[in-house]
Amino acid sequence: METIPALLAYLALGYLVGSLPFAVIVSKAFGLADPRSFGSGNPGATNVLRTGNKAAAALTLLGDAAKGWLAMFAAEKLGAGGTVVALAGLAAFIGHLFPVFLKFKGGKGVATAIGVLIGLDGMLAAGAALTWLATAVVTRYSSLAAIVAACVAPTLALARHGIGAVALVVAVMCLLLIVRHKANIARLIEGTESRIGKKKS
């Protein structure tokens, strides 16, 4: 069992990795506008896609997902146990939502959540990703797809792992993800939410 200082170190590592703002980093590398300055103002792949640059959006998506997985991989390689590895993934997710490098104003966390799910259980991640994809294809709303996937993932986690660290981490992530989409929920109800692929004005 890890000591309190070791646990805090793993959580800090996860948080710092999760705080890396790939939407901003990639946009600067491609010479694009800061994603916080247009569209939803969200530093995430969906908003980067509004520039029309699919390569930049894809790299942002991969980077945001990779950091969720990387935080867990690093913790495991450094000797952390399973529960602490899962908590490191949760810390990375929180880092994405509230990144120290962006004055704690981060993204919605969808891609990073998928990265954490991959680290927890590949089949669980696949189920959540397929739910997101199916909903996005049918509705063309990224936000709605994320909300539906967030509602499905905890049930999948419970079915595969029972009550424990995995189910707890997944439930907390999905709750936070839904809360982060409250403005999107309001726009969906009003019928003013932007659809996937809509370019910035």
N, CA and C of each residue as an Amber inpcrd file, in Angstrom:
protein
   603
   0.8450000  -1.1980000   0.0000000   0.0000000   0.0000000   0.0000000
   0.8850000   1.2550000   0.0000000   0.5130000   2.2150000  -0.8620000
   1.2960000   3.4450000  -0.9660000   1.1510000   4.3130000   0.2850000
   2.2090000   5.0130000   0.6160000   2.1430000   5.9900000   1.7010000
   1.3850000   7.2220000   1.2120000   0.9620000   8.0760000   2.1370000
   0.2450000   9.3000000   1.7680000   1.0980000  10.1880000   0.8540000
   2.3990000  10.4100000   1.1700000   3.2190000  11.2150000   0.2560000
   3.3100000  10.6020000  -1.1460000   3.4290000   9.2620000  -1.2180000
   3.5100000   8.6050000  -2.5290000   2.1970000   8.7660000  -3.2850000
   1.0810000   8.6040000  -2.5870000  -0.2280000   8.7720000  -3.2250000
  -0.3780000  10.1860000  -3.7630000  -0.0090000  11.1700000  -2.9600000
  -0.1040000  12.5650000  -3.4000000   0.7960000  12.8250000  -4.6070000
   1.9580000  12.1860000  -4.6230000   2.8750000  12.3560000  -5.7570000
   2.2650000  11.7960000  -7.0340000   1.6350000  10.6300000  -6.9420000
   0.9970000  10.0300000  -8.1190000  -0.1670000  10.8960000  -8.6090000
  -0.9310000  11.4270000  -7.6640000  -2.0500000  12.2900000  -8.0380000
  -1.5530000  13.5830000  -8.6810000  -0.4770000  14.1350000  -8.1370000
   0.0970000  15.3590000  -8.7070000   0.6230000  15.0980000 -10.1170000
   1.2770000  13.9590000 -10.2910000   1.7780000  13.5870000 -11.6240000
   0.6300000  13.4810000 -12.6200000  -0.4280000  12.7760000 -12.2040000
  -1.5840000  12.6360000 -13.0810000  -2.1970000  13.9750000 -13.4270000
  -2.3360000  14.8290000 -12.4190000  -2.9320000  16.1410000 -12.6420000
  -2.1100000  16.9810000 -13.6160000  -0.7940000  16.9900000 -13.4560000
   0.0590000  17.7960000 -14.3260000   0.0360000  17.2870000 -15.7590000
   0.0510000  15.9680000 -15.9190000  -0.0400000  15.4010000 -17.2700000
  -1.3810000  15.7820000 -17.8870000  -2.4540000  15.6670000 -17.1130000
  -3.7750000  16.0140000 -17.6190000  -3.9250000  17.4840000 -17.9370000
  -3.1250000  18.3220000 -17.3000000  -3.2200000  19.7730000 -17.5190000
  -2.6260000  20.2310000 -18.8480000  -1.8790000  19.3730000 -19.5160000
  -1.2820000  19.7610000 -20.7960000  -2.3860000  20.0970000 -21.7980000
  -2.4620000  21.3400000 -22.2870000  -3.5680000  21.7780000 -23.1530000
  -3.2890000  21.5140000 -24.6350000  -3.5460000  20.2960000 -25.0700000
  -3.1950000  19.9370000 -26.4430000  -3.9420000  20.7560000 -27.4840000
  -5.1570000  21.1880000 -27.1950000  -5.8810000  22.0130000 -28.1680000
  -5.1220000  23.3030000 -28.4570000  -4.5920000  23.9080000 -27.4130000
  -3.8410000  25.1470000 -27.5710000  -2.4760000  24.8720000 -28.1930000
  -1.8070000  23.8250000 -27.7270000  -0.4800000  23.4720000 -28.2470000
  -0.5400000  23.1610000 -29.7390000  -1.4930000  22.3190000 -30.1200000
  -1.6210000  21.9130000 -31.5320000  -2.0330000  23.1000000 -32.3950000
  -2.9640000  23.9110000 -31.9010000  -3.4100000  25.0710000 -32.6770000
  -2.2550000  26.0250000 -32.9560000  -1.4110000  26.2470000 -31.9530000
  -0.2520000  27.1090000 -32.1560000   0.7050000  26.5000000 -33.1710000
   0.9000000  25.1910000 -33.0890000   1.8070000  24.5060000 -34.0100000
   1.3180000  24.6000000 -35.4540000  -0.0010000  24.6110000 -35.6410000
  -0.5840000  24.6810000 -36.9820000  -0.8540000  26.1200000 -37.4250000
  -0.5280000  27.0830000 -36.5720000  -0.7820000  28.4790000 -36.9230000
  -2.2480000  28.8470000 -36.9080000  -3.0410000  28.1580000 -36.0820000
  -4.4740000  28.4180000 -35.9980000  -4.7720000  29.3580000 -34.8330000
  -5.9610000  29.9050000 -34.8390000  -6.3870000  30.7670000 -33.7400000
  -6.5150000  29.9470000 -32.4630000  -6.3270000  30.5950000 -31.3480000
  -6.5080000  29.9400000 -30.0540000  -7.9450000  29.4290000 -29.9720000
  -8.1600000  28.1430000 -29.7060000  -9.5220000  27.5960000 -29.6880000
 -10.4200000  28.2040000 -28.6230000  -9.8240000  28.9040000 -27.6720000
 -10.6390000  29.5740000 -26.6520000 -11.2350000  30.8820000 -27.1580000
 -10.8670000  31.2810000 -28.3900000 -11.2940000  32.5810000 -28.9100000
 -12.4440000  32.4910000 -29.9080000 -12.9780000  31.3040000 -30.1500000
 -14.0760000  31.1820000 -31.1110000 -14.9370000  29.9760000 -30.7620000
 -16.0360000  29.8360000 -31.5020000 -16.9240000  28.6960000 -31.2990000
 -17.4190000  28.6220000 -29.8700000 -17.2930000  27.4410000 -29.2790000
 -17.7300000  27.2440000 -27.8920000 -16.7420000  27.8220000 -26.8900000
 -15.5340000  28.1680000 -27.3720000 -14.4890000  28.6380000 -26.4760000
 -13.8210000  27.5270000 -25.7090000 -14.1700000  26.3040000 -26.0360000
 -13.6570000  25.1370000 -25.3260000 -12.3260000  24.6800000 -25.9280000
 -11.2830000  24.5030000 -25.1140000 -10.0070000  23.9980000 -25.6400000
 -10.0420000  22.4850000 -25.8090000 -10.7450000  22.0520000 -26.8480000
 -10.8820000  20.6290000 -27.1210000 -10.9210000  20.3500000 -28.6070000
 -10.9210000  19.0730000 -28.9580000 -10.8320000  18.6720000 -30.3620000
 -12.0240000  19.1320000 -31.1930000 -13.2310000  19.0640000 -30.6190000
 -14.4200000  19.4550000 -31.3780000 -14.3540000  20.9190000 -31.7750000
 -13.8760000  21.7730000 -30.8850000 -13.7840000  23.1870000 -31.2180000
 -12.6530000  23.4430000 -32.2100000 -11.5430000  22.7260000 -32.0760000
 -10.4560000  22.8530000 -33.0550000 -10.9560000  22.4680000 -34.4440000
 -11.8480000  21.4720000 -34.5050000 -12.4060000  21.0410000 -35.7900000
 -13.1730000  22.1670000 -36.4710000 -13.6680000  23.1240000 -35.7060000
 -14.4170000  24.2420000 -36.2820000 -13.5340000  25.1440000 -37.1300000
 -12.2020000  25.0020000 -37.0180000 -11.3190000  25.7550000 -37.9000000
 -11.3040000  25.1610000 -39.2990000 -11.8070000  23.9420000 -39.4350000
 -11.7700000  23.2290000 -40.7020000 -10.5190000  22.3960000 -40.8740000
  -9.6040000  22.4520000 -39.9040000  -8.3500000  21.6910000 -39.9930000
  -8.5290000  20.3480000 -39.2830000  -8.8310000  19.3220000 -40.0710000
  -9.1120000  18.0030000 -39.4940000  -7.8650000  17.3700000 -38.8790000
  -6.6990000  17.6480000 -39.4470000  -5.4600000  17.0770000 -38.9040000
  -5.1920000  17.6200000 -37.5070000  -5.3950000  18.9250000 -37.3380000
  -5.1900000  19.5360000 -36.0210000  -6.1800000  18.9890000 -35.0090000
  -7.4100000  18.8240000 -35.4370000  -8.4330000  18.2850000 -34.5470000
  -8.0970000  16.8480000 -34.1450000  -7.6240000  16.0580000 -35.1120000
  -7.2760000  14.6640000 -34.8260000  -6.1100000  14.5740000 -33.8580000
  -5.1130000  15.4290000 -34.0420000  -3.9610000  15.4300000 -33.1360000
  -4.3690000  15.8710000 -31.7330000  -5.2750000  16.8330000 -31.6600000
  -5.7760000  17.2670000 -30.3590000  -6.5010000  16.1250000 -29.6620000
  -7.3390000  15.4280000 -30.4100000  -8.0750000  14.2920000 -29.8620000
  -7.1280000  13.2160000 -29.3380000  -6.1180000  12.8930000 -30.1420000
  -5.1540000  11.8670000 -29.7420000  -4.3560000  12.3040000 -28.5180000
  -3.9260000  13.5680000 -28.5040000  -3.1520000  14.0700000 -27.3780000
  -3.9500000  14.0690000 -26.0890000  -5.1970000  14.5190000 -26.1700000
  -6.0290000  14.5720000 -24.9740000  -6.3450000  13.1710000 -24.4480000
  -6.5530000  12.2250000 -25.3610000  -6.8010000  10.8460000 -24.9320000
  -5.5290000  10.2230000 -24.3660000  -4.4050000  10.4730000 -25.0360000
  -3.1400000   9.8640000 -24.6240000  -2.7290000  10.2810000 -23.2270000
  -3.0080000  11.5320000 -22.8510000  -2.5480000  11.9700000 -21.5300000
  -3.3160000  11.2760000 -20.4110000  -4.5720000  10.9130000 -20.6540000
  -5.3100000  10.1540000 -19.6600000  -4.7030000   8.7790000 -19.4430000
  -4.3500000   8.1340000 -20.5420000  -3.7220000   6.8230000 -20.4640000
  -2.3000000   6.9270000 -19.9160000  -1.5580000   7.9410000 -20.3520000
  -0.1570000   8.0770000 -19.9650000   0.0030000   8.2660000 -18.4520000
  -0.8850000   9.0290000 -17.8440000  -0.7980000   9.2400000 -16.3980000
  -0.8980000   7.9140000 -15.6550000  -1.7590000   7.0430000 -16.1320000
  -1.9430000   5.7360000 -15.5010000  -0.7620000   4.8170000 -15.7870000
  -0.2850000   4.8550000 -17.0080000   0.8550000   4.0210000 -17.4030000
   2.0920000   4.3850000 -16.5820000   2.3090000   5.7030000 -16.4290000
   3.4670000   6.1610000 -15.6650000   3.3630000   5.7360000 -14.2070000
   2.1620000   5.8780000 -13.6320000   1.9700000   5.4830000 -12.2320000
   2.2210000   3.9940000 -12.0500000   1.7330000   3.2100000 -12.9810000
   1.9310000   1.7490000 -12.8920000   3.4090000   1.3950000 -12.9930000
   4.1120000   2.0100000 -13.9360000   5.5330000   1.7190000 -14.1130000
   6.3590000   2.1700000 -12.9090000   5.8740000   3.1730000 -12.2040000
   6.5700000   3.6520000 -11.0160000   6.2360000   2.8240000  -9.7760000
   5.3680000   1.8360000  -9.9500000   5.0970000   0.8990000  -8.8720000
   3.7840000   1.0620000  -8.1410000   2.8980000   1.9150000  -8.6230000
   1.6180000   2.1190000  -7.9520000   0.7230000   0.8950000  -8.1040000
  -0.1220000   0.6770000  -7.1090000  -1.0970000  -0.3980000  -7.1680000
  -2.2920000  -0.0260000  -8.0280000  -3.1710000  -0.9990000  -8.2420000
  -4.2850000  -0.7980000  -9.1590000  -5.1980000   0.3610000  -8.8020000
  -5.5420000   0.4870000  -7.5250000  -6.4330000   1.5760000  -7.1040000
  -5.7790000   2.9360000  -7.3090000  -4.4990000   3.0340000  -6.9900000
  -3.7890000   4.3030000  -7.1520000  -3.6200000   4.6400000  -8.6300000
  -3.3870000   3.6340000  -9.4530000  -3.2960000   3.8550000 -10.8990000
  -4.6110000   4.4460000 -11.4130000  -5.7170000   3.8840000 -10.9620000
  -7.0260000   4.3990000 -11.3730000  -7.2150000   5.8390000 -10.9050000
  -6.7890000   6.1300000  -9.6820000  -6.9080000   7.4930000  -9.1500000
  -6.0030000   8.4690000  -9.9040000  -4.8520000   7.9900000 -10.3680000
  -3.9760000   8.8390000 -11.1860000  -4.6720000   9.2140000 -12.4880000
  -5.4240000   8.2710000 -13.0430000  -6.2010000   8.5590000 -14.2470000
  -7.2680000   9.5980000 -13.9770000  -7.9440000   9.4690000 -12.8470000
  -8.9530000  10.4570000 -12.4610000  -8.3150000  11.8320000 -12.2660000
  -7.1180000  11.8560000 -11.6860000  -6.4000000  13.1260000 -11.4940000
  -6.0780000  13.7620000 -12.8460000  -5.7080000  12.9400000 -13.8320000
  -5.4320000  13.4640000 -15.1710000  -6.6920000  14.0620000 -15.7860000
  -7.8050000  13.3920000 -15.5940000  -9.0830000  13.9020000 -16.0980000
  -9.4110000  15.2530000 -15.4610000  -9.2420000  15.3500000 -14.1620000
  -9.4850000  16.6170000 -13.4570000  -8.5070000  17.6910000 -13.9230000
  -7.2690000  17.2730000 -14.2200000  -6.2910000  18.2110000 -14.7520000
  -6.7270000  18.7920000 -16.0810000  -7.3770000  17.9620000 -16.8980000
  -7.8780000  18.4700000 -18.1800000  -9.0090000  19.4720000 -17.9590000
  -9.8730000  19.1800000 -17.0040000 -10.9990000  20.0870000 -16.7370000
 -10.5470000  21.4060000 -16.1260000  -9.5460000  21.3070000 -15.2390000
  -9.0740000  22.4880000 -14.5040000  -7.5510000  22.5760000 -14.5910000
  -7.0280000  22.8500000 -15.7920000  -5.5720000  22.8210000 -15.9950000
  -4.8530000  24.0200000 -15.3940000  -3.8000000  23.7340000 -14.6720000
  -3.0150000  24.8080000 -14.0640000  -2.4020000  25.7120000 -15.1290000
  -2.1290000  25.1520000 -16.3130000  -1.4880000  25.9210000 -17.3820000
  -2.4440000  26.8710000 -18.1050000  -3.7510000  26.7120000 -17.8840000
  -4.7420000  27.5950000 -18.5150000  -5.5930000  28.2960000 -17.4570000
  -4.9850000  28.5560000 -16.3110000  -5.6760000  29.2480000 -15.2140000
  -6.9370000  28.5050000 -14.7990000  -6.8700000  27.1580000 -14.8570000
  -7.9280000  26.2620000 -14.3840000  -9.1950000  26.3200000 -15.2360000
  -9.0610000  26.7870000 -16.4740000 -10.2080000  26.8300000 -17.3890000
  -9.9290000  25.8730000 -18.5460000 -10.3700000  24.6400000 -18.4020000
 -10.0420000  23.6050000 -19.3780000 -11.2090000  23.1560000 -20.2170000
 -11.0500000  21.9470000 -20.7890000 -12.0420000  21.4070000 -21.6980000
 -13.1190000  20.6040000 -20.9960000 -13.9160000  19.9060000 -21.7980000
 -15.0320000  19.1270000 -21.2660000 -14.6000000  17.7450000 -20.7920000
 -13.4860000  17.2350000 -21.3440000 -12.9300000  15.9940000 -20.8150000
 -13.2820000  14.7090000 -21.5340000 -13.9620000  14.7930000 -22.6750000
 -14.4180000  13.5690000 -23.3420000 -13.2470000  12.6940000 -23.7910000
 -12.3070000  13.2810000 -24.5320000 -11.1810000  12.4910000 -25.0380000
 -10.3110000  11.9690000 -23.8950000 -10.0750000  12.8000000 -22.8940000
  -9.2550000  12.3750000 -21.7630000  -9.9440000  11.2520000 -20.9950000
 -11.2630000  11.3270000 -20.8790000 -12.0130000  10.2510000 -20.2240000
 -11.8420000   8.9380000 -20.9770000 -11.8670000   9.0050000 -22.3040000
 -11.6660000   7.7870000 -23.1000000 -10.2720000   7.2320000 -22.8500000
  -9.2690000   8.1080000 -22.7610000  -7.9110000   7.6550000 -22.4710000
  -7.8190000   6.9560000 -21.1270000  -8.5140000   7.4970000 -20.1250000
  -8.5310000   6.8640000 -18.8060000  -9.2470000   5.5190000 -18.8790000
 -10.3430000   5.4640000 -19.6120000 -11.0730000   4.2000000 -19.7590000
 -10.2070000   3.1380000 -20.4320000  -9.3960000   3.5550000 -21.4050000
  -8.4790000   2.6080000 -22.0490000  -7.5150000   2.0410000 -21.0170000
  -7.0110000   2.9250000 -20.1400000  -6.1010000   2.4740000 -19.1050000
  -6.7620000   1.5400000 -18.1050000  -8.0580000   1.7420000 -17.8650000
  -8.7890000   0.9040000 -16.9230000  -9.1930000  -0.4270000 -17.5280000
  -9.7410000  -0.3760000 -18.7430000 -10.3260000  -1.5660000 -19.3600000
 -10.6300000  -1.2500000 -20.8230000  -9.9000000  -1.8850000 -21.7230000
 -10.0650000  -1.6110000 -23.1460000 -11.4740000  -1.8580000 -23.6550000
 -12.1190000  -2.9150000 -23.1660000 -13.4750000  -3.2160000 -23.6120000
 -14.4650000  -2.1630000 -23.1140000 -14.2600000  -1.6970000 -21.9080000
 -15.1010000  -0.6320000 -21.3670000 -14.9450000   0.6240000 -22.2000000
 -13.7070000   0.9530000 -22.5620000 -13.4400000   2.1230000 -23.4030000
 -14.1010000   1.9680000 -24.7610000 -14.0320000   0.7690000 -25.3290000
 -14.6350000   0.5230000 -26.6360000 -16.1450000   0.7080000 -26.5790000
 -16.7590000   0.2230000 -25.5070000 -18.2020000   0.3700000 -25.3740000
 -18.6150000   1.8230000 -25.2780000 -17.8750000   2.6010000 -24.4960000
 -18.1780000   4.0260000 -24.3590000 -17.9370000   4.7710000 -25.6710000
 -16.8410000   4.4340000 -26.3330000 -16.5030000   5.1060000 -27.5950000
 -17.5320000   4.7960000 -28.6790000 -17.9710000   3.5560000 -28.7370000
 -18.9790000   3.1770000 -29.7360000 -20.3110000   3.8660000 -29.4530000
 -20.6360000   4.0200000 -28.1720000 -21.8570000   4.7470000 -27.8070000
 -21.7580000   6.1940000 -28.2630000 -20.5860000   6.8080000 -28.0060000
 -20.3830000   8.1930000 -28.4580000 -20.5030000   8.2810000 -29.9790000
 -19.8310000   7.3820000 -30.6780000 -19.8040000   7.4340000 -32.1330000
 -21.1940000   7.2470000 -32.7330000 -21.9270000   6.2780000 -32.2350000
 -23.2640000   6.0230000 -32.7690000 -24.1750000   7.2250000 -32.5560000
 -24.1140000   7.8150000 -31.3760000 -24.9450000   8.9780000 -31.0870000
 -24.5290000  10.1750000 -31.9350000 -23.2130000  10.3540000 -32.1050000
 -22.7130000  11.4810000 -32.8970000 -23.0940000  11.3440000 -34.3680000
 -23.0090000  10.1390000 -34.8920000 -23.3500000   9.9060000 -36.3030000
 -24.8290000  10.1920000 -36.5510000 -25.6670000   9.7460000 -35.6220000
 -27.1120000   9.9090000 -35.7960000 -27.5460000  11.3540000 -35.5870000
 -27.0070000  12.0070000 -34.5530000 -27.4930000  13.3460000 -34.1870000
 -26.6220000  14.4930000 -34.6710000 -25.3440000  14.2250000 -34.9270000
 -24.3470000  15.2410000 -35.2930000 -24.0860000  16.2200000 -34.1530000
 -24.4300000  15.8290000 -32.9410000 -24.1290000  16.6440000 -31.7690000
 -23.0620000  15.9450000 -30.9390000 -21.8690000  16.5370000 -30.8800000
 -20.8000000  15.9630000 -30.0710000 -21.1570000  15.9760000 -28.5910000
 -21.7750000  17.0500000 -28.1480000 -22.1210000  17.1780000 -26.7330000
 -23.1390000  16.1250000 -26.3140000 -24.1530000  15.9190000 -27.1250000
 -25.1640000  14.9120000 -26.8010000 -24.5400000  13.5200000 -26.7780000
 -23.6470000  13.2640000 -27.7270000 -22.9680000  11.9740000 -27.7680000
 -22.1580000  11.7400000 -26.4920000 -21.4930000  12.7920000 -26.0270000
 -20.6990000  12.6840000 -24.7960000 -21.5890000  12.4160000 -23.5910000
 -22.7140000  13.0810000 -23.5250000 -23.6310000  12.9140000 -22.3990000
 -24.2060000  11.5020000 -22.3790000 -24.5990000  11.0060000 -23.5350000
 -25.1440000   9.6440000 -23.6160000 -24.0840000   8.6220000 -23.2160000
 -22.8660000   8.7920000 -23.7270000 -21.7800000   7.8710000 -23.3760000
 -21.4860000   7.9300000 -21.8810000 -21.5590000   9.1330000 -21.3030000
 -21.3030000   9.2950000 -19.8710000 -22.3820000   8.6170000 -19.0310000
 -23.5720000   8.5370000 -19.5520000 -24.6490000   7.8400000 -18.8430000
 -24.4970000   6.3230000 -18.9440000 -23.9480000   5.8510000 -20.0470000
 -23.8080000   4.4140000 -20.2850000 -22.5770000   3.8290000 -19.5920000
 -21.4750000   4.5720000 -19.5750000 -20.1970000   4.0420000 -19.0900000
 -20.2370000   3.5010000 -17.6600000 -20.8450000   4.2010000 -16.6850000
 -20.8610000   3.6460000 -15.3240000 -21.5590000   2.2960000 -15.2280000
 -22.6170000   2.1230000 -16.0080000 -23.3160000   0.8360000 -16.0150000
 -22.4140000  -0.2530000 -16.5750000 -21.6940000   0.0620000 -17.6340000
 -20.7490000  -0.9070000 -18.2010000 -19.6580000  -1.2550000 -17.1940000
 -19.1730000  -0.2340000 -16.4870000 -18.1180000  -0.4670000 -15.4890000
 -18.5990000  -1.3740000 -14.3680000 -19.8110000  -1.1470000 -13.8990000
 -20.3700000  -1.9910000 -12.8510000 -20.5690000  -3.4240000 -13.3410000
 -21.0300000  -3.5570000 -14.5770000 -21.2680000  -4.8870000 -15.1240000
 -19.9720000  -5.6750000 -15.2730000 -18.8860000  -4.9800000 -15.6180000
 -17.6230000  -5.6650000 -15.8730000 -16.7640000  -5.8180000 -14.6140000
 -16.8680000  -4.8790000 -13.6850000 -15.9370000  -4.8690000 -12.5500000
 -16.6060000  -4.8830000 -11.1780000 -17.9170000  -4.7180000 -11.1250000
 -18.5900000  -4.6600000  -9.8440000 -18.2580000  -3.3650000  -9.1130000
 -18.6420000  -3.2950000  -7.8390000 -18.3780000  -2.1020000  -7.0390000
 -16.9160000  -2.1030000  -6.6120000 -16.2000000  -1.0400000  -6.9460000
 -14.7840000  -0.9550000  -6.6110000 -14.1650000   0.2880000  -7.2060000
 -12.8370000   0.3040000  -7.2790000 -12.1140000   1.4910000  -7.7290000
 -12.4650000   1.8770000  -9.1640000 -12.5600000   0.8800000 -10.0480000
 -12.8560000   1.1730000 -11.4480000 -14.2270000   1.8330000 -11.5830000
 -15.2360000   1.2240000 -10.9620000 -16.5870000   1.7730000 -11.0530000
 -16.6580000   3.1670000 -10.4320000 -15.9410000   3.3690000  -9.3240000
 -15.9590000   4.6690000  -8.6640000 -15.3310000   5.7500000  -9.5430000
 -14.1640000   5.4540000 -10.1050000 -13.4790000   6.4210000 -10.9690000
 -14.3380000   6.7460000 -12.1830000 -14.9290000   5.7350000 -12.7930000
 -15.7720000   5.9610000 -13.9710000 -16.9860000   6.8010000 -13.6080000
 -17.6190000   6.5070000 -12.4750000 -18.8010000   7.2590000 -12.0570000
 -18.4710000   8.7270000 -11.7960000 -17.3550000   8.9800000 -11.1190000
 -16.9640000  10.3680000 -10.8290000 -16.6420000  11.1140000 -12.1230000
 -15.8820000  10.4730000 -13.0130000 -15.5530000  11.1110000 -14.2920000
 -16.8150000  11.4620000 -15.0660000 -17.7430000  10.5220000 -15.1460000
 -18.9450000  10.7460000 -15.9460000 -19.8390000  11.8160000 -15.3340000
 -19.9030000  11.8560000 -14.0190000 -20.6820000  12.9060000 -13.3620000
 -20.0850000  14.2820000 -13.6610000 -18.7570000  14.3840000 -13.5300000
 -18.0940000  15.6550000 -13.8250000 -18.2590000  16.0360000 -15.2940000
 -18.1970000  15.0430000 -16.1670000 -18.3370000  15.3080000 -17.5990000
 -19.7210000  15.8760000 -17.9070000 -20.7390000  15.2920000 -17.2980000
 -22.1000000  15.7850000 -17.5300000 -22.2510000  17.2020000 -16.9850000
 -21.7010000  17.4510000 -15.7960000 -21.7650000  18.8010000 -15.2090000
 -21.0810000  19.8140000 -16.1240000 -19.9450000  19.4140000 -16.7080000
 -19.2100000  20.3200000 -17.5980000 -19.9970000  20.6200000 -18.8780000
 -20.9940000  19.8030000 -19.1730000 -21.8010000  20.0090000 -20.3780000
 -23.1340000  20.7060000 -20.0810000 -23.2550000  21.3340000 -18.9110000
 -24.5450000  21.9250000 -18.5590000 -24.9620000  23.0210000 -19.5410000
 -23.9900000  23.8000000 -20.0260000 -24.3400000  24.8430000 -21.0060000
 -24.7830000  24.2090000 -22.3210000 -24.1260000  23.1030000 -22.6940000
 -24.5230000  22.3890000 -23.9110000 -25.9260000  21.8160000 -23.7690000
 -26.2390000  21.3060000 -22.5830000 -27.5740000  20.7560000 -22.3400000
 -28.6300000  21.8370000 -22.5360000 -28.3290000  23.0270000 -22.0240000
 -29.2630000  24.1450000 -22.1830000 -29.4570000  24.4910000 -23.6600000
 -28.3420000  24.4910000 -24.4190000 -28.4420000  24.8180000 -25.8540000
 -29.1480000  23.7070000 -26.6270000 -28.9530000  22.4680000 -26.2220000
 -29.6580000  21.3610000 -26.8780000 -31.1590000  21.5070000 -26.6860000
 -31.5640000  21.8770000 -25.4740000 -32.9810000  22.0710000 -25.1850000
 -33.5450000  23.2310000 -25.9990000 -32.7260000  24.2940000 -26.1530000
 -33.1640000  25.4790000 -26.9050000 -33.0750000  25.2810000 -28.4160000
 -32.3290000  24.2520000 -28.8450000 -32.1480000  24.0090000 -30.2710000
 -31.0840000  24.8770000 -30.9070000 -30.1680000  25.4070000 -30.0870000
 -29.1310000  26.2970000 -30.6060000 -27.7170000  25.6810000 -30.5460000
 -27.6260000  24.4320000 -30.1580000 -26.3140000  23.7910000 -30.0540000
 -25.6970000  23.5830000 -31.4330000 -24.3910000  23.8430000 -31.5580000
 -23.6940000  23.6570000 -32.8280000 -23.4890000  22.1760000 -33.1180000
 -23.5880000  21.8310000 -34.3820000 -23.3830000  20.4420000 -34.7890000
 -21.9350000  20.2030000 -35.1730000 -21.5350000  18.9440000 -35.1780000
 -20.1680000  18.5660000 -35.5350000 -19.8410000  19.0320000 -36.9510000
 -18.6720000  19.6470000 -37.0980000 -18.2230000  20.0680000 -38.4120000
 -18.5790000  21.4950000 -38.7650000 -19.3840000  22.1520000 -37.9200000
 -19.7310000  23.5490000 -38.1770000 -18.4960000  24.4180000 -37.9370000
 -18.1100000  25.1890000 -38.9290000 -16.8890000  25.9940000 -38.8110000
 -17.1320000  27.2320000 -37.9800000 -16.0090000  27.7740000 -37.4970000
 -16.1110000  28.9760000 -36.6660000 -16.6490000  30.1300000 -37.4890000
 -17.3750000  31.0340000 -36.8100000 -17.9150000  32.2050000 -37.4920000
 -16.8750000  33.2960000 -37.5620000
